[in-house]
């Protein structure tokens, strides 16, 4: 891309939108400036533009996003057939397993949920299509990172804040690279309470009919009900059955 093709003002506006999140639902200009690293004048113009276009509300001090912002994410979900193709298979998987099942894709150092079939809420956060989690400590994230060339996976880890979410969380890059190798060998990833205490999950890659990894699917369960040592025996055959079915329909 040529330098003249890059619209810097648009890019800064997107950074301001991305500053909002579950822990930053209301932002002042000063707070948004700190989160984005942009100067106050730029952030002010971006936020006021969002408010003028109906993407944000402004009470004189704080800005909050409005439901209209969902149009941006809905454009992806409606434009790509992947979520629609995966959803009925996830519904069947969740029903057979008696647990929640999800699908996600990799976006930088995070996974983005594109479909979900929930039996019960097992995490403290409410996961829905569009939700994001760090890839390094999520079962689907590790499956997707393991599918990349190792140099690319290392580069992503280098850009990631490897945070110790629980005492079980792996944060050493070399330990994670070794884990990716094991995942490639076994064909699945298991997380034992690394994202949140009390949650275990198992994930497999989703490939299209050309053998390309395009997404990941997982089953999550309370550790008290399904400890990590039992996840593969209980749920791997169901995940593999879904994996094979999806490969036949994904182009």
C-alpha positions in Angstrom: 0.0 0.0 0.0 1.3 3.5 -0.9 1.7 6.0 1.9 -0.8 8.3 0.2 -3.5 5.6 0.4 -3.4 5.6 4.2 -6.1 7.7 5.8 -4.5 8.6 9.2 -7.6 10.4 10.5 -9.8 7.3 9.9 -7.1 5.1 11.6 -7.1 7.3 14.6 -10.9 7.2 14.8 -10.8 3.4 14.8 -8.3 3.4 17.7 -10.7 5.5 19.7 -13.5 3.1 19.1 -11.3 0.2 20.1 -10.5 1.9 23.4 -14.1 1.1 24.6 -14.6 -2.3 26.2 -16.1 -4.3 29.0 -13.8 -2.5 31.6 -14.1 0.9 29.8 -17.7 1.3 28.9 -17.7 5.1 29.7 -14.7 7.2 28.7 -13.8 10.8 29.1 -11.6 12.6 26.6 -8.6 12.3 29.0 -9.2 8.6 29.6 -9.5 7.8 25.9 -6.4 9.8 25.2 -4.4 7.8 27.7 -5.8 4.5 26.4 -5.0 5.3 22.7 -1.9 7.3 23.1 -3.4 10.0 21.0 -3.4 13.7 21.9 -6.6 15.1 23.5 -7.5 17.3 20.5 -7.5 14.3 18.2 -9.5 12.2 20.6 -12.0 15.0 21.2 -12.7 15.4 17.5 -13.1 11.6 17.0 -15.4 11.2 20.0 -17.5 14.2 19.0 -17.8 12.9 15.4 -18.9 9.5 16.8 -21.6 11.3 18.8 -22.7 13.4 15.9 -23.1 10.3 13.7 -25.0 8.5 16.5 -22.4 5.9 17.3 -21.8 7.4 20.8 -23.7 9.3 23.5 -22.1 12.3 25.3 -23.4 13.6 28.6 -21.0 16.5 28.7 -18.2 14.6 30.4 -18.3 10.9 29.4 -18.8 9.2 26.1 -20.5 5.8 25.7 -21.0 3.7 22.6 -24.6 3.3 21.3 -26.1 0.1 19.8 -25.5 1.7 16.3 -21.9 0.7 16.7 -23.0 -3.0 16.3 -23.6 -2.2 12.6 -19.8 -2.3 12.1 -19.4 -5.8 13.5 -22.7 -7.0 12.0 -21.3 -6.1 8.6 -18.6 -8.8 9.0 -20.9 -11.4 10.5 -23.4 -10.9 7.7 -20.9 -10.6 4.9 -19.0 -13.8 5.6 -20.8 -17.2 5.4 -18.5 -18.8 8.1 -20.6 -18.0 11.2 -23.8 -19.1 9.4 -22.2 -22.3 8.2 -20.7 -23.2 11.7 -23.7 -22.3 13.9 -26.0 -25.3 13.3 -23.0 -27.7 13.8 -22.2 -25.9 17.1 -25.8 -26.2 18.2 -25.7 -30.0 17.6 -22.3 -30.2 19.3 -23.5 -28.3 22.4 -26.6 -30.5 22.6 -24.6 -33.7 22.4 -22.0 -32.6 24.9 -24.4 -30.9 27.3 -21.9 -28.0 27.5 -21.3 -24.7 25.8 -19.6 -24.8 22.4 -18.0 -21.9 20.6 -16.2 -21.0 17.3 -13.6 -18.2 16.8 -11.1 -16.8 14.4 -7.7 -15.2 15.1 -7.4 -11.4 15.0 -3.8 -10.4 15.8 -3.1 -11.5 19.3 -6.8 -12.2 20.2 -9.5 -14.5 19.2 -12.9 -13.2 18.1 -16.0 -15.3 18.8 -18.0 -15.7 15.6 -20.6 -18.3 16.9 -21.7 -19.7 20.2 -24.1 -22.3 21.5 -24.5 -21.8 25.3 -25.9 -24.4 27.7 -25.1 -22.4 30.8 -22.9 -19.5 31.7 -19.6 -20.9 33.0 -17.4 -17.8 32.9 -17.6 -14.6 34.8 -17.7 -12.7 31.5 -20.6 -13.1 29.1 -19.3 -14.5 25.8 -21.2 -13.7 22.6 -20.3 -13.3 18.9 -17.9 -10.4 18.8 -16.4 -11.1 22.2 -12.6 -11.2 22.3 -10.1 -13.1 24.5 -6.3 -13.3 24.5 -5.2 -16.1 22.2 -2.2 -17.3 24.2 -4.3 -18.6 27.2 -7.5 -19.7 25.4 -7.9 -23.2 23.9 -9.1 -21.9 20.6 -6.4 -19.3 20.5 -3.7 -21.9 21.1 -5.1 -24.1 18.3 -5.1 -21.1 15.9 -1.6 -20.0 16.9 -0.3 -23.6 16.5 -1.6 -23.6 13.0 0.7 -20.7 12.0 4.3 -20.9 11.0 6.3 -20.9 14.2 8.0 -17.6 13.4 4.6 -15.9 13.0 3.4 -17.4 16.3 6.5 -16.1 18.0 6.0 -12.6 16.6 2.4 -12.6 17.9 3.6 -13.7 21.4 6.1 -10.9 21.2 3.3 -8.3 20.7 1.1 -9.9 23.5 0.9 -8.9 27.1 1.4 -12.4 28.6 -0.6 -11.8 31.8 -0.8 -14.3 34.7 -4.6 -14.6 34.9 -4.4 -17.6 37.3 -1.6 -19.6 39.0 -2.0 -22.0 36.1 -1.5 -19.6 33.2 1.5 -20.3 31.0 3.3 -17.0 30.2 6.8 -18.0 29.2 7.1 -17.7 25.4 9.2 -20.8 25.1 6.7 -22.9 27.1 3.9 -21.6 24.9 5.9 -22.5 21.7 6.5 -26.0 23.1 2.7 -26.2 23.8 2.0 -25.2 20.2 4.2 -28.1 19.0 2.3 -30.5 21.2 -1.0 -29.2 19.9 0.1 -29.7 16.2 1.1 -33.3 17.1 -2.1 -34.2 19.0 -4.5 -32.1 17.0 -6.2 -30.5 19.9 -5.6 -28.1 22.8 -6.7 -28.3 26.4 -6.8 -25.4 28.9 -6.8 -26.2 32.6 -8.0 -23.1 34.4 -5.5 -20.8 32.7 -8.0 -18.2 31.6 -10.2 -18.3 34.7 -10.3 -20.5 37.8 -12.9 -23.2 37.5 -13.0 -23.3 33.7 -11.5 -26.0 31.5 -11.8 -26.2 27.7 -10.8 -28.3 24.7 -10.5 -27.0 21.2 -9.7 -28.3 17.7 -8.9 -26.5 14.4 -11.6 -26.1 11.8 -10.3 -26.7 8.2 -11.9 -26.0 4.9 -12.0 -28.6 2.1 -8.4 -27.6 1.0 -7.0 -28.3 4.5 -6.6 -24.7 5.5 -7.3 -23.7 9.1 -10.0 -21.1 9.0 -11.4 -21.2 12.6 -11.4 -23.2 15.8 -14.2 -24.7 17.8 -14.2 -25.7 21.5 -16.2 -27.0 24.4 -15.9 -25.4 27.8 -17.0 -27.0 31.0 -16.7 -26.3 34.8 -13.6 -27.9 36.2 -15.6 -29.4 39.0 -17.8 -31.2 36.5 -15.1 -32.1 33.8 -11.5 -31.7 35.0 -8.8 -31.2 32.4 -7.7 -34.8 32.6 -11.1 -36.0 31.4 -11.8 -33.4 28.7 -10.3 -35.4 25.8 -12.0 -38.6 26.7 -15.4 -37.0 27.1 -15.4 -34.4 24.3 -12.7 -34.9 21.8 -14.7 -37.5 19.7 -17.6 -35.1 19.5 -15.3 -32.2 18.5 -13.6 -34.4 15.8 -17.0 -35.4 14.5 -18.0 -31.8 14.1 -14.6 -31.0 12.6 -15.1 -33.6 9.9 -18.6 -32.4 9.1 -17.4 -28.8 8.7 -14.6 -29.7 6.4 -17.1 -31.1 4.0 -19.1 -27.8 3.8 -16.4 -25.1 4.1 -14.9 -23.8 0.9 
